Amino acid sequence: MTLVELLVVIAIIGILVALLLPTILQAKRKAQQTVCIGNLHQQGLALREFIGDKNAYPFFLLWQNALQAQIDSKNHANDRAFLSQSIWLCPASYKHNGWIPTGGNLIFNDYGYNQYGLSHQTDKDSLGLGGTYNRLAVSPLGPPVREMQVAFPSEMIAIGDGMWGGNGVLDDGNWNLERMSGLDPSEYATATKRCYARHQGKANVLFCDGHVESPTLKFLFEDTSDASLVRWNRDHLSHREKLSP
């Protein structure tokens, strides 16, 4: 084989790799999303078992511990080590250098609980599932949300990819601990971009009846139509008055 022929072969191989790479990346992303959806289905089974036992939803404090206890029948009241198990880890989520999956310095949660709905964190009554606890005030936990208080379980968001925000600005993981941890500001300055890259502009969401959907981030966090807003609130009302100006 002459040098010219070798260069031609190398060029052809390079072209084939360039053509195949997007397909390979697409397949990888699809596989990651499938794993993430599977995780949410398992969390949904645990949630339904918890509701069946308690006739209520978990408090937002240690909600993961409550569901894990349904999965393995162990007491996880003072345990976070289980969060390193695959059911709690989205393979497409971002892990910065300081990420710790266990212990007291948990920086990122791959999955989030709809604790407030569209309520403000200082509201006395929450529109979400996490109970009436106001985390910004010194007060005891209020009563849990009863199963019958969720008007339309098939339309009520329970758990989803760990993202929050609005007006085109999103964050992933646990916002408060992230900013208290002394990380480089670029870690959270690029959070919106990370959120959109995670599942190609979508988020995997578990609803209270146990089914999983993958709506777009724009529908979840920017759309102000009733169809979007009611899915956050257990009374199935839009509560547009709660939106940030």
Secondary structure, 3 states (H helix, E strand, C coil): CCHHHHHHHHHHHHHHHHHHHHHHHHHHHHHHHHHHHHHHHHHHHHHHHHHHHHCECCCCCCHHHHHHHHHHCCCCCCCCHHHHCHHHCCCCCCCCCCCCCCCCCCCCCCEEECCCCCCCCCCCCCCCCCCCCCCCCCCCCCCCCEHHHCCCHHHCEEEEECEEEECCEEEECCHHHHHHCCCCCHHHHCHHHHHHHHCCCECCEEECCCCEECCEHHHHHCCCCHHHHHHHCCCCCCCHHHCCC
